[in-house]
Amino acid sequence: MPNQKNIEKIKNLSKSFSKAKAIYFTKYHGLNVANITELRREFFKVDVDYMVAKNTLIKLAAQENEIEVDSELLKGATALAISYSEPVSPAKVIKEFKKDGDLPEVKGILFDGQFLPGDDFNRLADLPSKDELLSKLVSMLNNPMQKLVSTLSAPMQNTLGVLNNLKENKS
């Protein structure tokens, strides 16, 4: 019979899984408390939950959300980086954090309902964020509009220039 603490943990995990845009399964064993605290701080800045959970509880929570989790992902110590808004932000944080060491190691990624191998996190980390893509789109839309405005205003400016020259010549 499961204890109340585990039942509560499964409920929380299940709720997190249902809201998640991406879940990164990581191997954290080998990080010290200071490193994990720093990693959690970086994740918090980008609205990502980083939690350690027992593999059996992760499996049960995944089953509640009808998610098939590969048994290879649930071997050894597992920590989850769960993103609710921007699915690539955990990859960016992990890539930046790994510059100082080898951990955390990404075992696998549940990205918008599809499982990706852990090696793909580098590819995801190199993707531009939603804000970067929006700013590129705005600049791409803005440039043709500016050209249109200058093209439409050029004949009027030329006409004004000719009228000013006539006025100066007659004076």
C-alpha positions as CSV (number, residue, x, y, z in Angstrom):
1,M,0.0,0.0,0.0
2,P,1.6,3.3,-1.1
3,N,2.0,5.9,1.6
4,Q,0.3,9.3,1.5
5,K,3.5,11.2,0.6
6,N,4.0,9.1,-2.5
7,I,0.4,9.5,-3.5
8,E,0.7,13.3,-3.2
9,K,4.0,13.2,-5.2
10,I,2.3,11.2,-8.0
11,K,-0.6,13.7,-8.1
12,N,1.9,16.6,-8.4
13,L,3.9,14.9,-11.1
14,S,0.8,14.0,-13.0
15,K,-0.4,17.6,-12.9
16,S,3.0,18.8,-14.1
17,F,3.1,16.2,-16.9
18,S,-0.3,17.3,-18.1
19,K,0.7,21.0,-18.3
20,A,4.2,20.5,-19.7
21,K,5.4,21.5,-23.1
22,A,8.6,19.6,-22.7
23,I,10.1,17.2,-20.1
24,Y,13.8,16.6,-19.9
25,F,14.9,13.4,-18.1
26,T,18.3,14.0,-16.7
27,K,21.0,12.1,-14.8
28,Y,22.0,14.4,-11.9
29,H,24.0,11.9,-9.8
30,G,27.4,13.4,-9.2
31,L,26.3,17.0,-8.8
32,N,26.9,18.5,-5.4
33,V,24.3,20.5,-3.5
34,A,25.7,23.9,-4.6
35,N,25.6,22.8,-8.2
36,I,22.0,21.6,-8.0
37,T,21.0,24.8,-6.2
38,E,22.6,26.9,-8.9
39,L,21.0,24.8,-11.6
40,R,17.6,25.1,-10.0
41,R,18.1,28.9,-9.8
42,E,18.9,29.1,-13.5
43,F,15.8,26.9,-14.3
44,F,13.6,29.2,-12.1
45,K,14.7,32.2,-14.1
46,V,13.2,30.7,-17.3
47,D,10.0,29.2,-15.6
48,V,11.2,25.6,-15.5
49,D,10.7,23.2,-12.6
50,Y,13.6,21.0,-11.8
51,M,12.7,18.1,-9.5
52,V,14.1,14.8,-8.4
53,A,11.6,11.9,-8.3
54,K,11.7,8.2,-7.9
55,N,11.5,6.3,-11.1
56,T,8.5,4.3,-10.1
57,L,6.6,7.5,-9.3
58,I,7.6,9.0,-12.6
59,K,6.3,5.9,-14.4
60,L,3.0,6.0,-12.5
61,A,2.5,9.7,-13.2
62,A,3.3,9.2,-16.9
63,Q,0.8,6.3,-17.1
64,E,-1.9,8.6,-15.6
65,N,-1.3,11.0,-18.5
66,E,-1.2,8.1,-21.0
67,I,2.5,8.7,-21.8
68,E,4.7,5.7,-22.6
69,V,8.1,6.2,-20.9
70,D,11.0,4.1,-22.2
71,S,12.4,2.0,-19.5
72,E,16.0,3.2,-20.4
73,L,15.0,6.7,-19.3
74,L,14.1,5.4,-15.8
75,K,17.4,3.7,-15.0
76,G,19.5,5.3,-12.2
77,A,18.9,8.6,-10.5
78,T,16.4,10.7,-12.4
79,A,15.7,14.4,-12.2
80,L,13.1,16.1,-14.4
81,A,13.3,19.6,-16.0
82,I,9.7,20.5,-16.8
83,S,9.0,23.4,-19.1
84,Y,5.5,24.9,-19.2
85,S,5.9,27.7,-21.7
86,E,9.1,27.6,-23.8
87,P,10.0,23.9,-24.7
88,V,13.6,24.7,-25.6
89,S,14.5,26.8,-22.5
90,P,15.6,23.8,-20.4
91,A,18.0,22.7,-23.2
92,K,19.5,26.2,-23.3
93,V,20.0,26.2,-19.5
94,I,21.5,22.7,-19.5
95,K,23.9,23.5,-22.3
96,E,25.1,26.7,-20.5
97,F,25.5,24.8,-17.2
98,K,27.4,22.0,-18.9
99,K,30.2,24.4,-19.9
100,D,31.6,23.9,-16.4
101,G,31.2,20.1,-16.2
102,D,29.6,17.0,-17.7
103,L,26.5,17.0,-15.6
104,P,23.5,17.0,-15.8
105,E,23.3,14.4,-18.6
106,V,20.1,14.4,-20.6
107,K,18.8,10.8,-20.9
108,G,15.8,11.7,-23.1
109,I,13.3,14.4,-23.9
110,L,9.5,14.4,-24.1
111,F,9.0,17.3,-26.5
112,D,5.4,18.1,-27.4
113,G,4.3,14.5,-27.1
114,Q,7.2,12.9,-28.8
115,F,10.3,11.3,-27.3
116,L,13.7,12.4,-28.5
117,P,17.0,10.8,-27.5
118,G,19.1,12.7,-25.0
119,D,21.7,13.7,-27.7
120,D,19.1,15.9,-29.4
121,F,19.2,18.4,-26.5
122,N,22.2,20.2,-28.2
123,R,20.1,20.6,-31.3
124,L,17.2,22.0,-29.3
125,A,19.5,24.3,-27.4
126,D,20.7,25.9,-30.6
127,L,17.1,26.7,-31.7
128,P,16.0,30.3,-31.3
129,S,13.6,31.1,-28.6
130,K,10.0,32.2,-29.2
131,D,11.0,35.8,-28.5
132,E,13.9,35.7,-30.9
133,L,11.7,34.3,-33.7
134,L,9.0,37.0,-33.0
135,S,11.6,39.8,-33.2
136,K,12.9,38.4,-36.5
137,L,9.4,38.2,-37.9
138,V,8.7,41.8,-36.9
139,S,11.9,43.0,-38.5
140,M,11.1,41.0,-41.7
141,L,7.7,42.5,-41.9
142,N,8.9,46.0,-41.0
143,N,11.5,46.2,-43.8
144,P,9.2,45.9,-46.8
145,M,6.8,48.4,-45.2
146,Q,9.5,51.0,-44.8
147,K,10.5,50.5,-48.5
148,L,6.8,50.9,-49.5
149,V,6.5,54.1,-47.6
150,S,9.6,55.6,-49.0
151,T,8.6,54.5,-52.6
152,L,5.2,56.1,-52.1
153,S,6.5,59.3,-50.6
154,A,9.3,59.8,-53.2
155,P,7.1,61.2,-56.0
156,M,5.5,63.7,-53.6
157,Q,9.0,64.8,-52.4
158,N,10.2,65.2,-56.0
159,T,7.1,67.3,-56.8
160,L,7.7,69.5,-53.8
161,G,11.3,69.9,-54.8
162,V,10.4,71.0,-58.3
163,L,7.8,73.5,-57.0
164,N,10.4,74.9,-54.6
165,N,12.9,75.3,-57.4
166,L,10.3,77.1,-59.5
167,K,9.5,79.4,-56.6
168,E,13.1,80.3,-56.1
169,N,13.6,80.9,-59.8
170,K,10.7,83.3,-60.0
171,S,11.7,85.2,-56.9
